[in-house]
């Protein structure tokens, strides 16, 4: 539990199109009261991604 009122929350997400290797990421920064600070997004090309398999990470 956060005990101070001076913190910033980062929320992020991403997606990959497996057959092309294209990916995109994005996110938002908000302060302790939920006020927007900054947002970002980025398209990535030819990425190597991780696959979650039975609770362990492996490269694909």
C-alpha positions as CSV (number, residue, x, y, z in Angstrom):
1,X,0.0,0.0,0.0
2,X,1.3,3.4,-0.9
3,X,1.5,5.7,2.1
4,X,2.3,9.0,0.4
5,X,0.3,11.1,-2.0
6,X,3.2,11.6,-4.4
7,X,3.3,8.7,-6.8
8,X,2.8,8.1,-10.5
9,X,1.1,5.0,-12.1
10,X,2.3,3.6,-15.4
11,X,-0.1,1.4,-17.3
12,X,1.1,-0.2,-20.5
13,X,0.0,-2.8,-23.1
14,X,1.3,-4.3,-26.3
15,X,0.3,-6.6,-29.1
16,X,2.2,-8.6,-31.8
17,X,1.0,-9.8,-35.2
18,X,2.8,-13.2,-35.3
19,X,2.8,-13.8,-39.0
20,X,4.5,-10.4,-39.8
21,X,6.6,-9.7,-36.7
22,X,5.0,-6.3,-36.3
23,X,4.2,-5.1,-32.8
24,X,2.8,-2.0,-31.1
25,X,3.1,-0.8,-27.5
26,X,1.4,2.0,-25.6
27,X,0.7,3.4,-22.2
28,X,-0.3,6.2,-20.0
29,X,1.1,7.9,-16.9
30,X,-1.3,9.3,-14.2
31,X,-0.7,10.8,-10.8
32,X,-2.2,9.7,-7.5
33,X,-5.5,11.4,-8.2
34,X,-5.9,9.9,-11.7
35,X,-4.9,13.1,-13.6
36,X,-3.4,12.4,-17.0
37,X,0.4,13.3,-17.2
38,X,1.7,11.6,-20.4
39,X,0.7,9.0,-22.9
40,X,2.8,7.1,-25.5
41,X,2.5,4.6,-28.3
42,X,5.0,3.1,-30.7
43,X,4.9,0.8,-33.7
44,X,7.7,-1.7,-33.8
45,X,8.9,-3.8,-36.8
46,X,10.5,-7.2,-36.9
47,X,10.5,-7.9,-33.2
48,X,11.4,-11.1,-31.4
49,X,8.7,-11.9,-28.9
50,X,8.2,-14.1,-25.9
51,X,5.6,-16.8,-25.6
52,X,4.0,-17.7,-22.3
53,X,3.9,-21.5,-22.1
54,X,2.6,-23.3,-19.0
55,X,3.8,-20.5,-16.7
56,X,7.3,-20.1,-18.1
57,X,8.7,-17.8,-20.7
58,X,10.4,-19.1,-23.8
59,X,11.6,-17.3,-27.0
60,X,9.8,-18.0,-30.2
